[in-house]
């Protein structure tokens, strides 16, 4: 999936998930990553918040 898109938008990701694998592939391919932020207490968004800490672009819905 990462190879097909020019940008990757992550709406939900836990820390160890298929989404994070896709993001890593997209980064290796030089794709832009956009992430929806979550509250710190929401476990289903920890991967998203981690990506933001690493420099991913924030997108607000």
One Martini backbone bead per residue (centre of mass of N, CA, C, O) as a GRO file, in nm:
protein
   61
    1UNK     BB    1   0.056   0.063  -0.020
    2UNK     BB    2   0.291   0.268   0.004
    3UNK     BB    3   0.369   0.262  -0.309
    4UNK     BB    4   0.088   0.393  -0.424
    5UNK     BB    5   0.145   0.649  -0.260
    6UNK     BB    6   0.235   0.987  -0.177
    7UNK     BB    7   0.064   0.950   0.088
    8UNK     BB    8   0.019   0.901   0.449
    9UNK     BB    9  -0.271   0.823   0.646
   10UNK     BB   10  -0.313   0.819   1.003
   11UNK     BB   11  -0.586   0.732   1.223
   12UNK     BB   12  -0.480   0.443   1.346
   13UNK     BB   13  -0.235   0.329   1.605
   14UNK     BB   14  -0.050   0.112   1.738
   15UNK     BB   15   0.268   0.036   1.821
   16UNK     BB   16   0.195  -0.272   1.721
   17UNK     BB   17   0.141  -0.269   1.373
   18UNK     BB   18   0.059  -0.265   1.045
   19UNK     BB   19   0.072   0.038   1.018
   20UNK     BB   20   0.370   0.069   1.106
   21UNK     BB   21   0.484  -0.096   0.873
   22UNK     BB   22   0.380   0.091   0.650
   23UNK     BB   23   0.526   0.344   0.745
   24UNK     BB   24   0.813   0.235   0.717
   25UNK     BB   25   0.795   0.191   0.413
   26UNK     BB   26   0.726   0.484   0.338
   27UNK     BB   27   0.987   0.607   0.448
   28UNK     BB   28   1.179   0.446   0.260
   29UNK     BB   29   1.021   0.589   0.001
   30UNK     BB   30   0.963   0.906   0.080
   31UNK     BB   31   0.702   0.954   0.229
   32UNK     BB   32   0.439   1.118   0.350
   33UNK     BB   33   0.326   1.179   0.692
   34UNK     BB   34  -0.005   1.157   0.834
   35UNK     BB   35  -0.154   1.247   1.161
   36UNK     BB   36  -0.373   1.162   1.414
   37UNK     BB   37  -0.436   1.278   1.713
   38UNK     BB   38  -0.412   1.177   2.058
   39UNK     BB   39  -0.471   1.098   2.355
   40UNK     BB   40  -0.267   0.974   2.595
   41UNK     BB   41  -0.496   0.761   2.710
   42UNK     BB   42  -0.508   0.636   2.418
   43UNK     BB   43  -0.409   0.328   2.306
   44UNK     BB   44  -0.497   0.340   1.989
   45UNK     BB   45  -0.285   0.615   1.958
   46UNK     BB   46   0.022   0.565   2.018
   47UNK     BB   47   0.139   0.552   1.733
   48UNK     BB   48   0.063   0.835   1.647
   49UNK     BB   49   0.215   0.990   1.871
   50UNK     BB   50   0.491   0.875   1.796
   51UNK     BB   51   0.504   0.994   1.510
   52UNK     BB   52   0.491   1.288   1.600
   53UNK     BB   53   0.755   1.279   1.770
   54UNK     BB   54   0.918   1.198   1.490
   55UNK     BB   55   0.772   1.420   1.262
   56UNK     BB   56   0.499   1.406   1.183
   57UNK     BB   57   0.223   1.510   1.040
   58UNK     BB   58  -0.055   1.701   1.123
   59UNK     BB   59  -0.403   1.598   1.135
   60UNK     BB   60  -0.729   1.752   1.133
   61UNK     BB   61  -1.079   1.652   1.150
   0.00000   0.00000   0.00000
